[in-house]
Amino acid sequence: MNLTVPRPRAISGEVAARLERHIADDLSPGDKLPPERELCATLQVSRTTLREALRALEDRRLIERRPGRGTLVRRPPEPQLALTFAPFADGPDEFAQVAELRRLVEPHVAELAALRATDLDLAQLDDILRESHAGLTAEESLRLDVEFHRRLAVATGNPLLVGVCEAMNGLVHDVRLRSHLAREGRRNSIEGHQRLYAALAAHDPAAARAAMDAHLAGVGVLIAGLDDLLRSEPELR
């Protein structure tokens, strides 16, 4: 099956994603970004492209542009919804409850993300897909899986949905980690994410919802047969 996804790479989105990583890794609140002329030279982009990227970061409340003072890194906003639950999906009944919650919430998240995703959102999701492959360890694969779904929620522009999705991730952490022990589990995750990305890149909410429904259904089937699947793979990575 050919799952190659055409990925439109908006330059401003790529620049914004690169700057966001720089802010997260290297800068602190109150630090200044270099002047626009210097950033344009470093990133090898036009001033128009750079300003589009900076506007996207400003919309995310990551930076603040002040006349005469330059562009400053903002303190991350306080989460509007912080839910924490200890993982409890230890048995089929508990997992079924969380799976039901995911089926109610995440297809709507995918719909909204397809309607609202910016070039920055698409660039960040694309970066996650480029890091994903079936040869990753279970921990690495799970980290990218969780981050993809979190970024999908971020693309809705609704921080409350981000909080809900992060809470659901915590509820099924242990089960999802076991699923990523299986090569088939890692492949299922990547293929589902590729279909979701294609729908988002096309800004097709119906296709995004269908892709999420299919993705979650595939996860359910995989989890139901996980013990047999793990026994059939003698060399786990």
Secondary structure, DSSP 4 states (H G I P E B T S, - for coil): ----------HHHHHHHHHHHHHHHH--TTPBPPPHHHHHHHHT--HHHHHHHHHHHHHTTSEEEETTTEEEEPPPPPPS----------SHHHHHHHHHHHHHHHHHHHHHHHHH--HHHHHHHHHHHHH--TTS-HHHHHHHHHHHHHHHHHTTT-HHHHHHHHHHHHHTHHHHHHHHHSHHHHHHHHHHHHHHHHHHHTT-HHHHHHHHHHHHHHHHHHHHTHHHHHHH-SS--
